[in-house]
């Protein structure tokens, strides 16, 4: 008599203690980030130099852009849990040390720039590792739900962090704000230390019930990459690991197209949401309050998308839905610049946030589930590079373009770039047919 083993059902992400520890640590770190940036801006303003303030606020983006890919290599070599713990500990020491320095002396541009550069360098390690960690603590079927929970945490951190930073600055100046941020980084450490990671289980196959009928990523191609990684007995250098990771992304039938979609959609979306919205509010006479309502619209729509993914855990035809939602969201971006009053602009922004947020969550979930966990740090570093490093460097060009041609044309071009991401994604059969694991 043969007894067939019945596989136990996966534990939902919101009931998994390890996922909740990771989510708590991630939320604490994100709130700490928001407070840190608020405190840094106030401390820079107190130096009395407008150019120095701009230099301080821009300094952190430089090491992020230069070191992000290296952070992905480090996450894969050492393990994402170890890198996240080390980076949060380093941020705690750095920010608490700055608070102690400011107790003794007034802030100077030189000190603040040095801190911003170091913080940006540590961020370049933290961001790829924290993105690669869910695949080491949860089964593939729950990774989409984790992306939804992560989106909710990020939105909640934005809502809580900025006001909390403002209160801390008002009550005790930048010193208290930096101390609060440092305490939150410290709070994340015991949660991260309590995480239990699972061994790397390899990539999710695209050829069975879990992922549709794509056959492009064959066993032969995977074996070729494996042989290239093990051509010598010696451990490869960090540079070889980086090249190997970029080659892996380029050859993968889904990851390459996903990186194109991420790059184009982020390039078309982030500029209008940040610098473009400030200039649009000034031109329309909406003021800071009007801008706040529009930002709240974006945030509420994105939170709704994150909640949908967190509750459902899976969306059928994820690749197709992702590309189509990018197209719908891009249309909304162009519309925002043509609306004359705040209420309809905020409502349109909520629609944009909903569709772009859903596209982002699905894209993140696909990246998490199709990438070989051994490469996930490097894969995450490439996708994160667009959002946190390269896109902010485009702000000066966005501002100059709006100054020359106005908000309407620039928003239209941005929407077209964003839509190009969804349109290009639709041209890849493997991406159109991509499914999340059941």
WOPE-V423596 format. One record per residue. N is the residue number from 1. RES is the residue in three letters. PSI is psi in whole degrees, 0 to 359 (999 if undefined). OMEGA is omega in radians with two decimals (NA if undefined). Layout:
N;RES;PSI;OMEGA + N;RES;PSI;OMEGA
This chain:
1;UNK;129;-3.11 + 2;UNK;129;3.11 + 3;UNK;122;3.14 + 4;UNK;125;3.13 + 5;UNK;135;3.10 + 6;UNK;121;-3.10 + 7;UNK;130;-3.14 + 8;UNK;141;3.12 + 9;UNK;150;3.12 + 10;UNK;142;3.05 + 11;UNK;129;3.11 + 12;UNK;146;-3.05 + 13;UNK;321;-3.07 + 14;UNK;353;3.07 + 15;UNK;7;-3.13 + 16;UNK;117;-3.10 + 17;UNK;324;-3.13 + 18;UNK;320;3.10 + 19;UNK;319;-3.13 + 20;UNK;325;3.06 + 21;UNK;313;3.11 + 22;UNK;316;-3.11 + 23;UNK;320;3.10 + 24;UNK;317;3.12 + 25;UNK;319;3.13 + 26;UNK;317;3.14 + 27;UNK;315;3.12 + 28;UNK;318;3.13 + 29;UNK;319;-3.12 + 30;UNK;320;3.07 + 31;UNK;318;3.08 + 32;UNK;320;3.07 + 33;UNK;312;-3.11 + 34;UNK;317;-3.13 + 35;UNK;319;3.12 + 36;UNK;312;-3.11 + 37;UNK;324;3.07 + 38;UNK;313;-3.13 + 39;UNK;321;3.14 + 40;UNK;318;-3.14 + 41;UNK;317;-3.13 + 42;UNK;318;3.13 + 43;UNK;321;3.11 + 44;UNK;320;3.13 + 45;UNK;328;-3.12 + 46;UNK;348;3.07 + 47;UNK;343;3.11 + 48;UNK;6;-3.12 + 49;UNK;116;3.14 + 50;UNK;317;3.13 + 51;UNK;322;3.10 + 52;UNK;322;3.10 + 53;UNK;315;3.10 + 54;UNK;321;3.13 + 55;UNK;318;3.13 + 56;UNK;314;-3.07 + 57;UNK;333;-3.14 + 58;UNK;342;-2.98 + 59;UNK;323;-3.07 + 60;UNK;335;-3.10 + 61;UNK;338;-3.08 + 62;UNK;306;3.11 + 63;UNK;331;3.07 + 64;UNK;314;-3.13 + 65;UNK;321;-3.06 + 66;UNK;329;-2.95 + 67;UNK;356;-3.04 + 68;UNK;314;-3.13 + 69;UNK;323;3.06 + 70;UNK;326;3.07 + 71;UNK;323;3.08 + 72;UNK;320;3.08 + 73;UNK;316;-3.12 + 74;UNK;321;3.12 + 75;UNK;322;3.13 + 76;UNK;328;-3.12 + 77;UNK;318;-3.06 + 78;UNK;342;-3.03 + 79;UNK;134;-3.05 + 80;UNK;327;-3.12 + 81;UNK;314;-3.12 + 82;UNK;320;-3.12 + 83;UNK;320;3.12 + 84;UNK;316;3.12 + 85;UNK;313;-3.14 + 86;UNK;321;-3.11 + 87;UNK;321;3.09 + 88;UNK;322;3.08 + 89;UNK;318;3.13 + 90;UNK;320;3.12 + 91;UNK;322;3.11 + 92;UNK;313;3.14 + 93;UNK;317;-3.10 + 94;UNK;312;-3.06 + 95;UNK;319;3.08 + 96;UNK;324;3.07 + 97;UNK;320;3.10 + 98;UNK;319;3.10 + 99;UNK;318;3.13 + 100;UNK;321;3.12 + 101;UNK;319;-3.10 + 102;UNK;343;3.01 + 103;UNK;327;-3.04 + 104;UNK;334;-3.04 + 105;UNK;160;3.11 + 106;UNK;151;-3.13 + 107;UNK;144;3.04 + 108;UNK;156;-3.13 + 109;UNK;319;-3.11 + 110;UNK;315;3.14 + 111;UNK;315;-3.10 + 112;UNK;322;3.08 + 113;UNK;318;3.12 + 114;UNK;316;3.12 + 115;UNK;317;-3.14 + 116;UNK;320;3.11 + 117;UNK;315;3.13 + 118;UNK;318;3.14 + 119;UNK;319;3.09 + 120;UNK;322;3.11 + 121;UNK;318;3.12 + 122;UNK;322;3.07 + 123;UNK;322;-3.14 + 124;UNK;335;3.04 + 125;UNK;320;-3.05 + 126;UNK;314;-2.97 + 127;UNK;312;3.08 + 128;UNK;323;-3.08 + 129;UNK;317;-3.11 + 130;UNK;331;3.07 + 131;UNK;332;-3.13 + 132;UNK;345;-3.02 + 133;UNK;323;-3.11 + 134;UNK;322;-3.14 + 135;UNK;343;3.12 + 136;UNK;354;-3.10 + 137;UNK;357;-3.06 + 138;UNK;149;3.08 + 139;UNK;160;-3.06 + 140;UNK;325;-3.09 + 141;UNK;345;-3.11 + 142;UNK;359;-3.04 + 143;UNK;326;3.08 + 144;UNK;317;3.11 + 145;UNK;322;3.10 + 146;UNK;322;3.09 + 147;UNK;322;3.06 + 148;UNK;316;3.10 + 149;UNK;322;3.11 + 150;UNK;320;3.10 + 151;UNK;318;3.10 + 152;UNK;319;3.13 + 153;UNK;318;-3.13 + 154;UNK;318;3.12 + 155;UNK;318;3.11 + 156;UNK;322;3.12 + 157;UNK;322;3.11 + 158;UNK;319;-3.11 + 159;UNK;320;-3.08 + 160;UNK;320;-2.98 + 161;UNK;313;-3.08 + 162;UNK;311;3.09 + 163;UNK;321;3.14 + 164;UNK;321;3.07 + 165;UNK;320;3.10 + 166;UNK;318;3.11 + 167;UNK;318;-3.13 + 168;UNK;318;3.11 + 169;UNK;317;3.14 + 170;UNK;324;-3.07 + 171;UNK;321;-3.04 + 172;UNK;15;3.14 + 173;UNK;185;3.14 + 174;UNK;333;-3.14 + 175;UNK;309;-3.14 + 176;UNK;322;3.14 + 177;UNK;315;3.09 + 178;UNK;320;3.13 + 179;UNK;321;3.11 + 180;UNK;316;3.11 + 181;UNK;316;3.12 + 182;UNK;321;3.12 + 183;UNK;324;3.12 + 184;UNK;322;3.06 + 185;UNK;321;3.08 + 186;UNK;320;-3.14 + 187;UNK;328;-3.12 + 188;UNK;337;-2.99 + 189;UNK;311;3.13 + 190;UNK;328;3.09 + 191;UNK;317;3.13 + 192;UNK;322;3.13 + 193;UNK;334;3.13 + 194;UNK;357;-3.12 + 195;UNK;139;3.00 + 196;UNK;118;-3.12 + 197;UNK;150;3.11 + 198;UNK;156;3.14 + 199;UNK;154;3.11 + 200;UNK;129;-3.07 + 201;UNK;4;-3.14 + 202;UNK;173;-3.04 + 203;UNK;159;3.01 + 204;UNK;128;-3.11 + 205;UNK;144;3.08 + 206;UNK;89;-3.12 + 207;UNK;353;3.13 + 208;UNK;202;-3.09 + 209;UNK;334;-3.06 + 210;UNK;341;-3.01 + 211;UNK;27;3.07 + 212;UNK;208;-2.99 + 213;UNK;15;-3.13 + 214;UNK;137;3.12 + 215;UNK;10;-3.03 + 216;UNK;322;-3.06 + 217;UNK;86;-3.00 + 218;UNK;163;3.09 + 219;UNK;325;3.13 + 220;UNK;316;3.14 + 221;UNK;320;3.12 + 222;UNK;321;3.13 + 223;UNK;323;3.12 + 224;UNK;314;3.12 + 225;UNK;321;3.13 + 226;UNK;318;3.12 + 227;UNK;322;3.12 + 228;UNK;326;-3.13 + 229;UNK;336;-3.04 + 230;UNK;29;-3.09 + 231;UNK;334;3.05 + 232;UNK;160;3.13 + 233;UNK;339;-3.10 + 234;UNK;147;3.08 + 235;UNK;131;-3.12 + 236;UNK;156;3.08 + 237;UNK;168;3.10 + 238;UNK;321;3.12 + 239;UNK;318;3.10 + 240;UNK;321;3.08 + 241;UNK;318;3.14 + 242;UNK;312;3.12 + 243;UNK;318;3.12 + 244;UNK;319;3.13 + 245;UNK;317;3.12 + 246;UNK;322;3.09 + 247;UNK;321;3.12 + 248;UNK;315;3.12 + 249;UNK;315;-3.09 + 250;UNK;323;-3.08 + 251;UNK;343;-3.08 + 252;UNK;135;-3.07 + 253;UNK;340;-3.14 + 254;UNK;320;-3.04 + 255;UNK;320;3.10 + 256;UNK;306;3.08 + 257;UNK;322;3.13 + 258;UNK;321;3.11 + 259;UNK;324;3.08 + 260;UNK;316;3.12 + 261;UNK;316;3.14 + 262;UNK;312;-3.08 + 263;UNK;312;-3.09 + 264;UNK;316;-3.10 + 265;UNK;322;3.09 + 266;UNK;319;3.14 + 267;UNK;323;-3.13 + 268;UNK;342;-3.04 + 269;UNK;318;-2.97 + 270;UNK;320;-3.14 + 271;UNK;306;3.09 + 272;UNK;326;-3.10 + 273;UNK;329;-3.05 + 274;UNK;267;-3.09 + 275;UNK;318;-3.10 + 276;UNK;323;-3.11 + 277;UNK;325;3.08 + 278;UNK;312;-3.11 + 279;UNK;323;3.10 + 280;UNK;318;3.13 + 281;UNK;322;3.10 + 282;UNK;317;-3.11 + 283;UNK;324;-3.11 + 284;UNK;349;-3.07 + 285;UNK;24;-3.13 + 286;UNK;333;-3.14 + 287;UNK;182;-3.11 + 288;UNK;324;-3.13 + 289;UNK;315;3.12 + 290;UNK;317;3.09 + 291;UNK;320;3.12 + 292;UNK;319;3.12 + 293;UNK;322;-3.14 + 294;UNK;318;3.08 + 295;UNK;319;3.10 + 296;UNK;325;3.08 + 297;UNK;312;3.06 + 298;UNK;311;-3.06 + 299;UNK;319;-3.12 + 300;UNK;320;3.09 + 301;UNK;316;3.12 + 302;UNK;322;3.09 + 303;UNK;322;3.09 + 304;UNK;319;3.10 + 305;UNK;317;3.12 + 306;UNK;319;3.12 + 307;UNK;320;3.12 + 308;UNK;313;-3.14 + 309;UNK;321;-3.13 + 310;UNK;324;-3.10 + 311;UNK;312;-3.08 + 312;UNK;319;3.14 + 313;UNK;342;-3.11 + 314;UNK;139;3.05 + 315;UNK;125;3.12 + 316;UNK;149;3.14 + 317;UNK;52;-3.00 + 318;UNK;318;-3.13 + 319;UNK;315;3.12 + 320;UNK;314;-3.14 + 321;UNK;320;3.13 + 322;UNK;312;-3.12 + 323;UNK;319;-3.12 + 324;UNK;322;3.13 + 325;UNK;329;3.04 + 326;UNK;318;3.14 + 327;UNK;316;3.13 + 328;UNK;316;3.13 + 329;UNK;323;3.12 + 330;UNK;321;3.09 + 331;UNK;319;3.11 + 332;UNK;325;3.11 + 333;UNK;314;3.13 + 334;UNK;325;-3.08 + 335;UNK;327;-3.08 + 336;UNK;320;-3.08 + 337;UNK;347;-3.10 + 338;UNK;359;-3.07 + 339;UNK;129;-3.01 + 340;UNK;343;-3.04 + 341;UNK;162;-3.00 + 342;UNK;311;-3.04 + 343;UNK;310;3.11 + 344;UNK;330;3.09 + 345;UNK;318;3.11 + 346;UNK;320;3.11 + 347;UNK;318;3.09 + 348;UNK;320;3.10 + 349;UNK;323;3.11 + 350;UNK;320;3.10 + 351;UNK;316;3.10 + 352;UNK;314;3.13 + 353;UNK;321;-3.14 + 354;UNK;310;-3.05 + 355;UNK;317;3.11 + 356;UNK;323;3.09 + 357;UNK;319;3.10 + 358;UNK;318;3.11 + 359;UNK;317;-3.14 + 360;UNK;318;3.14 + 361;UNK;317;3.13 + 362;UNK;320;3.11 + 363;UNK;314;3.11 + 364;UNK;320;3.14 + 365;UNK;321;3.10 + 366;UNK;317;3.11 + 367;UNK;315;-3.11 + 368;UNK;322;-3.00 + 369;UNK;337;-3.11 + 370;UNK;340;-3.08 + 371;UNK;140;2.99 + 372;UNK;126;-3.12 + 373;UNK;333;3.11 + 374;UNK;340;3.14 + 375;UNK;359;-2.90 + 376;UNK;328;3.08 + 377;UNK;315;3.14 + 378;UNK;322;3.09 + 379;UNK;315;3.13 + 380;UNK;324;-3.14 + 381;UNK;324;3.13 + 382;UNK;314;3.14 + 383;UNK;323;3.14 + 384;UNK;331;-3.12 + 385;UNK;321;-3.13 + 386;UNK;312;-3.00 + 387;UNK;313;-2.96 + 388;UNK;349;-3.05 + 389;UNK;302;-3.02 + 390;UNK;318;-3.08 + 391;UNK;315;3.11 + 392;UNK;332;3.12 + 393;UNK;347;3.13 + 394;UNK;354;-3.08 + 395;UNK;317;3.12 + 396;UNK;320;3.12 + 397;UNK;321;3.11 + 398;UNK;314;3.13 + 399;UNK;317;3.13 + 400;UNK;320;-3.14 + 401;UNK;319;3.11 + 402;UNK;322;3.09 + 403;UNK;326;-3.12 + 404;UNK;316;-2.97 + 405;UNK;351;3.14 + 406;UNK;169;-3.05 + 407;UNK;323;-3.08 + 408;UNK;304;3.13 + 409;UNK;321;-3.12 + 410;UNK;318;3.07 + 411;UNK;322;3.13 + 412;UNK;317;3.11 + 413;UNK;318;3.11 + 414;UNK;318;3.12 + 415;UNK;321;3.13 + 416;UNK;320;3.10 + 417;UNK;316;3.11 + 418;UNK;315;3.13 + 419;UNK;327;3.11 + 420;UNK;326;3.09 + 421;UNK;312;3.11 + 422;UNK;320;-3.12 + 423;UNK;317;3.11 + 424;UNK;320;3.11 + 425;UNK;323;-3.13 + 426;UNK;340;-3.14 + 427;UNK;347;3.13 + 428;UNK;114;-3.11 + 429;UNK;317;-3.11 + 430;UNK;322;-3.13 + 431;UNK;320;3.11 + 432;UNK;325;-3.08 + 433;UNK;359;-3.03 + 434;UNK;137;3.11 + 435;UNK;151;2.99 + 436;UNK;152;3.13 + 437;UNK;148;3.10 + 438;UNK;999;NA
